Amino acid sequence: MMVGGPAMYFFNHEEVSATFARLGYPTYLIYPIAVAKLLGLVAIWTRRVETLKNLAYAGYFYDFMLSFFAHTMVADGEFAPSLVATVLVSVSYYSGENLPEGSS
């Protein structure tokens, strides 16, 4: 999900721009958000710096929550994917935290 989102931001910019405008977000945020999502994946997958990994998870959590509330406020019925993504990123974070040493 976190690879597909940025890919869509880069390769389907017109549709993403229309969605951002409909939700009330400025369209100049599309590329910085896409880059931040990709950098977050690198931080989570490499697990080299614990602080960066935690910041990436926090960023994803806030991104999904803001998406959920934006879709809810415009009442377009598209809030379910962001709600599912919030649950999945939370499960990923907490299951990764409970791994024994040396398992990551």
Backbone atoms as SQL, in Angstrom:
CREATE TABLE atoms (id INTEGER PRIMARY KEY, chain TEXT, resi INTEGER, resn TEXT, atom TEXT, x REAL, y REAL, z REAL);
INSERT INTO atoms VALUES
  (1, 'A', 1, 'MET', 'N', 0.817, -1.190, 0.000),
  (2, 'A', 1, 'MET', 'CA', 0.000, 0.000, 0.000),
  (3, 'A', 1, 'MET', 'C', 0.868, 1.263, 0.000),
  (4, 'A', 2, 'MET', 'N', 1.976, 1.199, 0.739),
  (5, 'A', 2, 'MET', 'CA', 2.803, 2.386, 0.842),
  (6, 'A', 2, 'MET', 'C', 3.712, 2.571, -0.370),
  (7, 'A', 3, 'VAL', 'N', 3.835, 1.579, -1.211),
  (8, 'A', 3, 'VAL', 'CA', 4.571, 1.753, -2.473),
  (9, 'A', 3, 'VAL', 'C', 3.597, 2.201, -3.555),
  (10, 'A', 4, 'GLY', 'N', 2.394, 1.658, -3.522),
  (11, 'A', 4, 'GLY', 'CA', 1.390, 1.989, -4.530),
  (12, 'A', 4, 'GLY', 'C', 0.931, 3.436, -4.465),
  (13, 'A', 5, 'GLY', 'N', 0.821, 3.970, -3.257),
  (14, 'A', 5, 'GLY', 'CA', 0.394, 5.365, -3.100),
  (15, 'A', 5, 'GLY', 'C', 1.337, 6.339, -3.774),
  (16, 'A', 6, 'PRO', 'N', 2.630, 6.314, -3.414),
  (17, 'A', 6, 'PRO', 'CA', 3.556, 7.226, -4.083),
  (18, 'A', 6, 'PRO', 'C', 3.656, 6.994, -5.592),
  (19, 'A', 7, 'ALA', 'N', 3.552, 5.742, -6.017),
  (20, 'A', 7, 'ALA', 'CA', 3.588, 5.469, -7.456),
  (21, 'A', 7, 'ALA', 'C', 2.417, 6.167, -8.147),
  (22, 'A', 8, 'MET', 'N', 1.254, 6.106, -7.525),
  (23, 'A', 8, 'MET', 'CA', 0.088, 6.781, -8.094),
  (24, 'A', 8, 'MET', 'C', 0.285, 8.300, -8.070),
  (25, 'A', 9, 'TYR', 'N', 0.897, 8.817, -7.001),
  (26, 'A', 9, 'TYR', 'CA', 1.140, 10.255, -6.914),
  (27, 'A', 9, 'TYR', 'C', 2.032, 10.719, -8.063),
  (28, 'A', 10, 'PHE', 'N', 3.025, 9.900, -8.428),
  (29, 'A', 10, 'PHE', 'CA', 3.944, 10.283, -9.504),
  (30, 'A', 10, 'PHE', 'C', 3.362, 10.031, -10.891),
  (31, 'A', 11, 'PHE', 'N', 2.691, 8.897, -11.093),
  (32, 'A', 11, 'PHE', 'CA', 2.291, 8.487, -12.441),
  (33, 'A', 11, 'PHE', 'C', 0.838, 8.786, -12.795),
  (34, 'A', 12, 'ASN', 'N', 0.026, 9.162, -11.825),
  (35, 'A', 12, 'ASN', 'CA', -1.368, 9.501, -12.089),
  (36, 'A', 12, 'ASN', 'C', -1.683, 10.834, -11.410),
  (37, 'A', 13, 'HIS', 'N', -0.863, 11.810, -11.693),
  (38, 'A', 13, 'HIS', 'CA', -0.903, 13.095, -11.003),
  (39, 'A', 13, 'HIS', 'C', -2.244, 13.812, -11.180),
  (40, 'A', 14, 'GLU', 'N', -2.865, 13.727, -12.337),
  (41, 'A', 14, 'GLU', 'CA', -4.113, 14.448, -12.585),
  (42, 'A', 14, 'GLU', 'C', -5.224, 13.960, -11.656),
  (43, 'A', 15, 'GLU', 'N', -5.360, 12.650, -11.515),
  (44, 'A', 15, 'GLU', 'CA', -6.400, 12.098, -10.639),
  (45, 'A', 15, 'GLU', 'C', -6.130, 12.439, -9.171),
  (46, 'A', 16, 'VAL', 'N', -4.873, 12.339, -8.769),
  (47, 'A', 16, 'VAL', 'CA', -4.508, 12.662, -7.388),
  (48, 'A', 16, 'VAL', 'C', -4.729, 14.152, -7.128),
  (49, 'A', 17, 'SER', 'N', -4.401, 15.002, -8.087),
  (50, 'A', 17, 'SER', 'CA', -4.630, 16.442, -7.939),
  (51, 'A', 17, 'SER', 'C', -6.114, 16.747, -7.761),
  (52, 'A', 18, 'ALA', 'N', -6.951, 16.084, -8.532),
  (53, 'A', 18, 'ALA', 'CA', -8.395, 16.294, -8.406),
  (54, 'A', 18, 'ALA', 'C', -8.889, 15.856, -7.028),
  (55, 'A', 19, 'THR', 'N', -8.370, 14.736, -6.534),
  (56, 'A', 19, 'THR', 'CA', -8.771, 14.258, -5.209),
  (57, 'A', 19, 'THR', 'C', -8.297, 15.215, -4.126),
  (58, 'A', 20, 'PHE', 'N', -7.049, 15.662, -4.205),
  (59, 'A', 20, 'PHE', 'CA', -6.532, 16.615, -3.220),
  (60, 'A', 20, 'PHE', 'C', -7.378, 17.889, -3.215),
  (61, 'A', 21, 'ALA', 'N', -7.704, 18.398, -4.398),
  (62, 'A', 21, 'ALA', 'CA', -8.506, 19.624, -4.492),
  (63, 'A', 21, 'ALA', 'C', -9.894, 19.400, -3.898),
  (64, 'A', 22, 'ARG', 'N', -10.497, 18.249, -4.182),
  (65, 'A', 22, 'ARG', 'CA', -11.826, 17.940, -3.653),
  (66, 'A', 22, 'ARG', 'C', -11.815, 17.857, -2.130),
  (67, 'A', 23, 'LEU', 'N', -10.703, 17.356, -1.571),
  (68, 'A', 23, 'LEU', 'CA', -10.592, 17.229, -0.118),
  (69, 'A', 23, 'LEU', 'C', -10.142, 18.523, 0.555),
  (70, 'A', 24, 'GLY', 'N', -9.746, 19.501, -0.243),
  (71, 'A', 24, 'GLY', 'CA', -9.334, 20.789, 0.315),
  (72, 'A', 24, 'GLY', 'C', -7.853, 20.896, 0.614),
  (73, 'A', 25, 'TYR', 'N', -7.051, 19.965, 0.112),
  (74, 'A', 25, 'TYR', 'CA', -5.605, 20.019, 0.325),
  (75, 'A', 25, 'TYR', 'C', -4.946, 20.697, -0.872),
  (76, 'A', 26, 'PRO', 'N', -3.879, 21.452, -0.649),
  (77, 'A', 26, 'PRO', 'CA', -3.166, 22.064, -1.781),
  (78, 'A', 26, 'PRO', 'C', -2.433, 20.994, -2.596),
  (79, 'A', 27, 'THR', 'N', -2.474, 21.146, -3.896),
  (80, 'A', 27, 'THR', 'CA', -1.887, 20.124, -4.770),
  (81, 'A', 27, 'THR', 'C', -0.358, 20.151, -4.766),
  (82, 'A', 28, 'TYR', 'N', 0.255, 21.238, -4.285),
  (83, 'A', 28, 'TYR', 'CA', 1.716, 21.255, -4.243),
  (84, 'A', 28, 'TYR', 'C', 2.273, 20.291, -3.197),
  (85, 'A', 29, 'LEU', 'N', 1.436, 19.710, -2.371),
  (86, 'A', 29, 'LEU', 'CA', 1.886, 18.731, -1.379),
  (87, 'A', 29, 'LEU', 'C', 2.044, 17.318, -1.937),
  (88, 'A', 30, 'ILE', 'N', 1.566, 17.085, -3.138),
  (89, 'A', 30, 'ILE', 'CA', 1.543, 15.728, -3.682),
  (90, 'A', 30, 'ILE', 'C', 2.945, 15.123, -3.766),
  (91, 'A', 31, 'TYR', 'N', 3.876, 15.802, -4.405),
  (92, 'A', 31, 'TYR', 'CA', 5.210, 15.228, -4.561),
  (93, 'A', 31, 'TYR', 'C', 5.984, 15.126, -3.241),
  (94, 'A', 32, 'PRO', 'N', 5.953, 16.151, -2.383),
  (95, 'A', 32, 'PRO', 'CA', 6.645, 15.984, -1.095),
  (96, 'A', 32, 'PRO', 'C', 6.079, 14.830, -0.258),
  (97, 'A', 33, 'ILE', 'N', 4.772, 14.636, -0.285),
  (98, 'A', 33, 'ILE', 'CA', 4.181, 13.518, 0.464),
  (99, 'A', 33, 'ILE', 'C', 4.634, 12.195, -0.131),
  (100, 'A', 34, 'ALA', 'N', 4.681, 12.096, -1.452),
  (101, 'A', 34, 'ALA', 'CA', 5.122, 10.864, -2.098),
  (102, 'A', 34, 'ALA', 'C', 6.563, 10.532, -1.724),
  (103, 'A', 35, 'VAL', 'N', 7.422, 11.526, -1.740),
  (104, 'A', 35, 'VAL', 'CA', 8.826, 11.307, -1.366),
  (105, 'A', 35, 'VAL', 'C', 8.930, 10.910, 0.101),
  (106, 'A', 36, 'ALA', 'N', 8.170, 11.583, 0.962),
  (107, 'A', 36, 'ALA', 'CA', 8.201, 11.260, 2.394),
  (108, 'A', 36, 'ALA', 'C', 7.721, 9.826, 2.647),
  (109, 'A', 37, 'LYS', 'N', 6.713, 9.383, 1.909),
  (110, 'A', 37, 'LYS', 'CA', 6.230, 8.009, 2.071),
  (111, 'A', 37, 'LYS', 'C', 7.296, 7.001, 1.657),
  (112, 'A', 38, 'LEU', 'N', 7.997, 7.282, 0.583),
  (113, 'A', 38, 'LEU', 'CA', 9.065, 6.372, 0.145),
  (114, 'A', 38, 'LEU', 'C', 10.225, 6.355, 1.136),
  (115, 'A', 39, 'LEU', 'N', 10.597, 7.521, 1.645),
  (116, 'A', 39, 'LEU', 'CA', 11.664, 7.574, 2.644),
  (117, 'A', 39, 'LEU', 'C', 11.247, 6.861, 3.937),
  (118, 'A', 40, 'GLY', 'N', 9.976, 6.952, 4.275),
  (119, 'A', 40, 'GLY', 'CA', 9.473, 6.222, 5.436),
  (120, 'A', 40, 'GLY', 'C', 9.604, 4.728, 5.270),
  (121, 'A', 41, 'LEU', 'N', 9.344, 4.235, 4.066),
  (122, 'A', 41, 'LEU', 'CA', 9.522, 2.804, 3.799),
  (123, 'A', 41, 'LEU', 'C', 10.973, 2.385, 3.998),
  (124, 'A', 42, 'VAL', 'N', 11.885, 3.204, 3.511),
  (125, 'A', 42, 'VAL', 'CA', 13.309, 2.888, 3.682),
  (126, 'A', 42, 'VAL', 'C', 13.654, 2.839, 5.167),
  (127, 'A', 43, 'ALA', 'N', 13.163, 3.799, 5.933),
  (128, 'A', 43, 'ALA', 'CA', 13.447, 3.827, 7.372),
  (129, 'A', 43, 'ALA', 'C', 12.888, 2.606, 8.087),
  (130, 'A', 44, 'ILE', 'N', 11.698, 2.167, 7.689),
  (131, 'A', 44, 'ILE', 'CA', 11.084, 1.005, 8.342),
  (132, 'A', 44, 'ILE', 'C', 11.774, -0.284, 7.916),
  (133, 'A', 45, 'TRP', 'N', 12.062, -0.417, 6.639),
  (134, 'A', 45, 'TRP', 'CA', 12.658, -1.663, 6.147),
  (135, 'A', 45, 'TRP', 'C', 14.085, -1.856, 6.627),
  (136, 'A', 46, 'THR', 'N', 14.861, -0.784, 6.700),
  (137, 'A', 46, 'THR', 'CA', 16.259, -0.943, 7.108),
  (138, 'A', 46, 'THR', 'C', 16.400, -1.087, 8.609),
  (139, 'A', 47, 'ARG', 'N', 15.535, -0.435, 9.372),
  (140, 'A', 47, 'ARG', 'CA', 15.553, -0.507, 10.840),
  (141, 'A', 47, 'ARG', 'C', 16.925, -0.170, 11.431),
  (142, 'A', 48, 'ARG', 'N', 17.681, 0.684, 10.760),
  (143, 'A', 48, 'ARG', 'CA', 19.004, 1.058, 11.260),
  (144, 'A', 48, 'ARG', 'C', 18.915, 2.072, 12.394),
  (145, 'A', 49, 'VAL', 'N', 18.042, 3.048, 12.226),
  (146, 'A', 49, 'VAL', 'CA', 17.910, 4.106, 13.232),
  (147, 'A', 49, 'VAL', 'C', 16.491, 4.027, 13.804),
  (148, 'A', 50, 'GLU', 'N', 16.403, 3.662, 15.061),
  (149, 'A', 50, 'GLU', 'CA', 15.109, 3.446, 15.711),
  (150, 'A', 50, 'GLU', 'C', 14.231, 4.698, 15.672),
  (151, 'A', 51, 'THR', 'N', 14.835, 5.856, 15.862),
  (152, 'A', 51, 'THR', 'CA', 14.071, 7.099, 15.869),
  (153, 'A', 51, 'THR', 'C', 13.438, 7.361, 14.503),
  (154, 'A', 52, 'LEU', 'N', 14.188, 7.124, 13.431),
  (155, 'A', 52, 'LEU', 'CA', 13.632, 7.320, 12.082),
  (156, 'A', 52, 'LEU', 'C', 12.495, 6.350, 11.808),
  (157, 'A', 53, 'LYS', 'N', 12.648, 5.106, 12.260),
  (158, 'A', 53, 'LYS', 'CA', 11.594, 4.113, 12.080),
  (159, 'A', 53, 'LYS', 'C', 10.325, 4.563, 12.791),
  (160, 'A', 54, 'ASN', 'N', 10.473, 5.034, 14.026),
  (161, 'A', 54, 'ASN', 'CA', 9.311, 5.491, 14.788),
  (162, 'A', 54, 'ASN', 'C', 8.672, 6.728, 14.155),
  (163, 'A', 55, 'LEU', 'N', 9.496, 7.638, 13.644),
  (164, 'A', 55, 'LEU', 'CA', 8.952, 8.812, 12.964),
  (165, 'A', 55, 'LEU', 'C', 8.198, 8.423, 11.693),
  (166, 'A', 56, 'ALA', 'N', 8.706, 7.428, 10.984),
  (167, 'A', 56, 'ALA', 'CA', 8.022, 6.963, 9.773),
  (168, 'A', 56, 'ALA', 'C', 6.657, 6.385, 10.121),
  (169, 'A', 57, 'TYR', 'N', 6.618, 5.545, 11.143),
  (170, 'A', 57, 'TYR', 'CA', 5.325, 4.995, 11.566),
  (171, 'A', 57, 'TYR', 'C', 4.376, 6.099, 12.001),
  (172, 'A', 58, 'ALA', 'N', 4.876, 7.082, 12.749),
  (173, 'A', 58, 'ALA', 'CA', 4.029, 8.197, 13.183),
  (174, 'A', 58, 'ALA', 'C', 3.513, 8.980, 11.979),
  (175, 'A', 59, 'GLY', 'N', 4.383, 9.204, 11.005),
  (176, 'A', 59, 'GLY', 'CA', 3.966, 9.914, 9.798),
  (177, 'A', 59, 'GLY', 'C', 2.877, 9.178, 9.048),
  (178, 'A', 60, 'TYR', 'N', 3.036, 7.874, 8.905),
  (179, 'A', 60, 'TYR', 'CA', 2.006, 7.083, 8.239),
  (180, 'A', 60, 'TYR', 'C', 0.697, 7.135, 9.020),
  (181, 'A', 61, 'PHE', 'N', 0.786, 7.002, 10.340),
  (182, 'A', 61, 'PHE', 'CA', -0.414, 7.029, 11.166),
  (183, 'A', 61, 'PHE', 'C', -1.160, 8.352, 10.985),
  (184, 'A', 62, 'TYR', 'N', -0.444, 9.474, 11.069),
  (185, 'A', 62, 'TYR', 'CA', -1.094, 10.772, 10.907),
  (186, 'A', 62, 'TYR', 'C', -1.601, 10.981, 9.486),
  (187, 'A', 63, 'ASP', 'N', -0.883, 10.509, 8.498),
  (188, 'A', 63, 'ASP', 'CA', -1.336, 10.612, 7.113),
  (189, 'A', 63, 'ASP', 'C', -2.661, 9.887, 6.926),
  (190, 'A', 64, 'PHE', 'N', -2.743, 8.670, 7.445),
  (191, 'A', 64, 'PHE', 'CA', -3.978, 7.897, 7.296),
  (192, 'A', 64, 'PHE', 'C', -5.131, 8.495, 8.099),
  (193, 'A', 65, 'MET', 'N', -4.830, 8.999, 9.294),
  (194, 'A', 65, 'MET', 'CA', -5.889, 9.604, 10.101),
  (195, 'A', 65, 'MET', 'C', -6.397, 10.889, 9.442),
  (196, 'A', 66, 'LEU', 'N', -5.502, 11.711, 8.913),
  (197, 'A', 66, 'LEU', 'CA', -5.930, 12.922, 8.214),
  (198, 'A', 66, 'LEU', 'C', -6.741, 12.579, 6.974),
  (199, 'A', 67, 'SER', 'N', -6.344, 11.525, 6.284),
  (200, 'A', 67, 'SER', 'CA', -7.104, 11.070, 5.127),
  (201, 'A', 67, 'SER', 'C', -8.503, 10.620, 5.538),
  (202, 'A', 68, 'PHE', 'N', -8.584, 9.855, 6.625),
  (203, 'A', 68, 'PHE', 'CA', -9.876, 9.394, 7.119),
  (204, 'A', 68, 'PHE', 'C', -10.788, 10.577, 7.429),
  (205, 'A', 69, 'PHE', 'N', -10.285, 11.552, 8.174),
  (206, 'A', 69, 'PHE', 'CA', -11.114, 12.691, 8.552),
  (207, 'A', 69, 'PHE', 'C', -11.456, 13.576, 7.363),
  (208, 'A', 70, 'ALA', 'N', -10.538, 13.724, 6.405),
  (209, 'A', 70, 'ALA', 'CA', -10.829, 14.528, 5.215),
  (210, 'A', 70, 'ALA', 'C', -11.964, 13.904, 4.414),
  (211, 'A', 71, 'HIS', 'N', -11.897, 12.588, 4.209),
  (212, 'A', 71, 'HIS', 'CA', -12.965, 11.909, 3.466),
  (213, 'A', 71, 'HIS', 'C', -14.280, 11.947, 4.238),
  (214, 'A', 72, 'THR', 'N', -14.201, 11.862, 5.543),
  (215, 'A', 72, 'THR', 'CA', -15.412, 11.931, 6.361),
  (216, 'A', 72, 'THR', 'C', -16.039, 13.327, 6.279),
  (217, 'A', 73, 'MET', 'N', -15.211, 14.355, 6.310),
  (218, 'A', 73, 'MET', 'CA', -15.736, 15.727, 6.286),
  (219, 'A', 73, 'MET', 'C', -16.403, 16.077, 4.954),
  (220, 'A', 74, 'VAL', 'N', -15.887, 15.567, 3.835),
  (221, 'A', 74, 'VAL', 'CA', -16.523, 15.864, 2.549),
  (222, 'A', 74, 'VAL', 'C', -17.619, 14.858, 2.222),
  (223, 'A', 75, 'ALA', 'N', -17.756, 13.841, 3.067),
  (224, 'A', 75, 'ALA', 'CA', -18.834, 12.841, 2.936),
  (225, 'A', 75, 'ALA', 'C', -18.853, 12.188, 1.558),
  (226, 'A', 76, 'ASP', 'N', -17.678, 11.768, 1.096),
  (227, 'A', 76, 'ASP', 'CA', -17.624, 11.104, -0.206),
  (228, 'A', 76, 'ASP', 'C', -17.666, 9.585, -0.092),
  (229, 'A', 77, 'GLY', 'N', -17.705, 9.060, 1.130),
  (230, 'A', 77, 'GLY', 'CA', -17.805, 7.617, 1.331),
  (231, 'A', 77, 'GLY', 'C', -16.520, 6.859, 1.085),
  (232, 'A', 78, 'GLU', 'N', -15.402, 7.547, 0.925),
  (233, 'A', 78, 'GLU', 'CA', -14.120, 6.914, 0.620),
  (234, 'A', 78, 'GLU', 'C', -13.211, 6.807, 1.838),
  (235, 'A', 79, 'PHE', 'N', -13.772, 6.767, 3.026),
  (236, 'A', 79, 'PHE', 'CA', -12.972, 6.763, 4.249),
  (237, 'A', 79, 'PHE', 'C', -12.468, 5.377, 4.635),
  (238, 'A', 80, 'ALA', 'N', -13.084, 4.315, 4.145),
  (239, 'A', 80, 'ALA', 'CA', -12.742, 2.954, 4.574),
  (240, 'A', 80, 'ALA', 'C', -11.284, 2.573, 4.302),
  (241, 'A', 81, 'PRO', 'N', -10.714, 2.846, 3.122),
  (242, 'A', 81, 'PRO', 'CA', -9.313, 2.466, 2.911),
  (243, 'A', 81, 'PRO', 'C', -8.352, 3.108, 3.903),
  (244, 'A', 82, 'SER', 'N', -8.581, 4.371, 4.246),
  (245, 'A', 82, 'SER', 'CA', -7.683, 5.013, 5.198),
  (246, 'A', 82, 'SER', 'C', -7.873, 4.461, 6.606),
  (247, 'A', 83, 'LEU', 'N', -9.083, 4.042, 6.941),
  (248, 'A', 83, 'LEU', 'CA', -9.322, 3.428, 8.241),
  (249, 'A', 83, 'LEU', 'C', -8.629, 2.062, 8.323),
  (250, 'A', 84, 'VAL', 'N', -8.735, 1.283, 7.255),
  (251, 'A', 84, 'VAL', 'CA', -8.052, -0.017, 7.204),
  (252, 'A', 84, 'VAL', 'C', -6.546, 0.178, 7.261),
  (253, 'A', 85, 'ALA', 'N', -6.029, 1.166, 6.536),
  (254, 'A', 85, 'ALA', 'CA', -4.588, 1.438, 6.541),
  (255, 'A', 85, 'ALA', 'C', -4.115, 1.849, 7.928),
  (256, 'A', 86, 'THR', 'N', -4.923, 2.614, 8.656),
  (257, 'A', 86, 'THR', 'CA', -4.562, 3.010, 10.026),
  (258, 'A', 86, 'THR', 'C', -4.435, 1.790, 10.916),
  (259, 'A', 87, 'VAL', 'N', -5.370, 0.876, 10.792),
  (260, 'A', 87, 'VAL', 'CA', -5.325, -0.359, 11.597),
  (261, 'A', 87, 'VAL', 'C', -4.101, -1.183, 11.209),
  (262, 'A', 88, 'LEU', 'N', -3.844, -1.322, 9.908),
  (263, 'A', 88, 'LEU', 'CA', -2.714, -2.140, 9.456),
  (264, 'A', 88, 'LEU', 'C', -1.372, -1.557, 9.878),
  (265, 'A', 89, 'VAL', 'N', -1.219, -0.243, 9.789),
  (266, 'A', 89, 'VAL', 'CA', 0.055, 0.354, 10.199),
  (267, 'A', 89, 'VAL', 'C', 0.230, 0.240, 11.713),
  (268, 'A', 90, 'SER', 'N', -0.853, 0.302, 12.467),
  (269, 'A', 90, 'SER', 'CA', -0.768, 0.117, 13.918),
  (270, 'A', 90, 'SER', 'C', -0.371, -1.309, 14.263),
  (271, 'A', 91, 'VAL', 'N', -0.963, -2.275, 13.593),
  (272, 'A', 91, 'VAL', 'CA', -0.619, -3.681, 13.820),
  (273, 'A', 91, 'VAL', 'C', 0.833, -3.935, 13.437),
  (274, 'A', 92, 'SER', 'N', 1.267, -3.371, 12.314),
  (275, 'A', 92, 'SER', 'CA', 2.655, -3.534, 11.880),
  (276, 'A', 92, 'SER', 'C', 3.618, -2.968, 12.915),
  (277, 'A', 93, 'TYR', 'N', 3.308, -1.800, 13.425),
  (278, 'A', 93, 'TYR', 'CA', 4.188, -1.170, 14.416),
  (279, 'A', 93, 'TYR', 'C', 4.266, -2.020, 15.678),
  (280, 'A', 94, 'TYR', 'N', 3.119, -2.397, 16.211),
  (281, 'A', 94, 'TYR', 'CA', 3.123, -3.130, 17.485),
  (282, 'A', 94, 'TYR', 'C', 3.652, -4.550, 17.332),
  (283, 'A', 95, 'SER', 'N', 3.432, -5.191, 16.196),
  (284, 'A', 95, 'SER', 'CA', 4.003, -6.532, 16.011),
  (285, 'A', 95, 'SER', 'C', 5.514, -6.449, 15.812),
  (286, 'A', 96, 'GLY', 'N', 6.007, -5.390, 15.183),
  (287, 'A', 96, 'GLY', 'CA', 7.447, -5.201, 15.027),
  (288, 'A', 96, 'GLY', 'C', 8.126, -4.882, 16.336),
  (289, 'A', 97, 'GLU', 'N', 7.423, -4.206, 17.234),
  (290, 'A', 97, 'GLU', 'CA', 7.975, -3.876, 18.532),
  (291, 'A', 97, 'GLU', 'C', 8.132, -5.116, 19.422),
  (292, 'A', 98, 'ASN', 'N', 7.342, -6.132, 19.166),
  (293, 'A', 98, 'ASN', 'CA', 7.353, -7.318, 20.009),
  (294, 'A', 98, 'ASN', 'C', 8.233, -8.439, 19.477),
  (295, 'A', 99, 'LEU', 'N', 9.022, -8.150, 18.438),
  (296, 'A', 99, 'LEU', 'CA', 9.933, -9.160, 17.902),
  (297, 'A', 99, 'LEU', 'C', 11.093, -9.389, 18.885),
  (298, 'A', 100, 'PRO', 'N', 11.525, -10.631, 19.021),
  (299, 'A', 100, 'PRO', 'CA', 12.703, -10.866, 19.853),
  (300, 'A', 100, 'PRO', 'C', 13.938, -10.232, 19.220),
  (301, 'A', 101, 'GLU', 'N', 14.939, -9.954, 20.011),
  (302, 'A', 101, 'GLU', 'CA', 16.187, -9.355, 19.515),
  (303, 'A', 101, 'GLU', 'C', 16.782, -10.220, 18.414),
  (304, 'A', 102, 'GLY', 'N', 17.237, -9.576, 17.348),
  (305, 'A', 102, 'GLY', 'CA', 17.887, -10.277, 16.264),
  (306, 'A', 102, 'GLY', 'C', 16.927, -10.840, 15.225),
  (307, 'A', 103, 'SER', 'N', 15.606, -10.625, 15.372),
  (308, 'A', 103, 'SER', 'CA', 14.630, -11.193, 14.454),
  (309, 'A', 103, 'SER', 'C', 14.269, -10.259, 13.322),
  (310, 'A', 104, 'SER', 'N', 14.636, -8.996, 13.426),
  (311, 'A', 104, 'SER', 'CA', 14.172, -8.041, 12.421),
  (312, 'A', 104, 'SER', 'C', 14.994, -8.037, 11.184);
